[in-house]
Amino acid sequence: MSHSEHAYVLPPVVQPDHVLGFLEVINNLTGTVDPMYLGDILGEKIDLLPHVIDVASHLGLIEVLENGNVRLTQLGKEIVDGDVQRVKERMRKIIDKIEPFRTIIKVLRRKKRIIVEEFMEIAERFYPYNTTEAVKTILEWGAFAELFRMSPDDEYVFIT
């Protein structure tokens, strides 16, 4: 089976601010950190940490070293050091490495807009048990990266 058949799926609880905040913390701590130390900093959000590490790694923003420490990649440093528009541009270029964005972007590039029911069907394929929470997260990532958005009447999802 090809790599694309086993694409990484975004955990439904990881939002853009989680990943960006994680990168900021690593950067502020010299760029290489033991995740156990991050647990102390994150406090009650410790349960998110493994998911945030996975997302950041799959997006190429960090690398997990043999000793378990995490280190910012060059792309991760560019994200941390970039202004908001530059960060959004970078995220647009890398987000289709993970699902369901790969599928949504492919459909939207072809159709330009889809009805919300079709968007929900795509989400349900990847998140059969957490669909509502996942849809919120997917829309937040799409809006953050300026890839797609919901219409004001909540009937369509448009490519931006």
Secondary structure, 3 states (H helix, E strand, C coil): CCHHHHCEECCCCCCHHHHHHHHHHHHHCCCEECHHHHHHHHHHHHHHHHHHHHHHHHCCCEEECCCCCEEECHHHHHHHHCCHHHHHHHHHHHHHHEECHHHHHHHHHHHCEEEHHHHHHHHHHHCCCCHHHHHHHHHHHHHHCCCEEECCCCCEEEEC
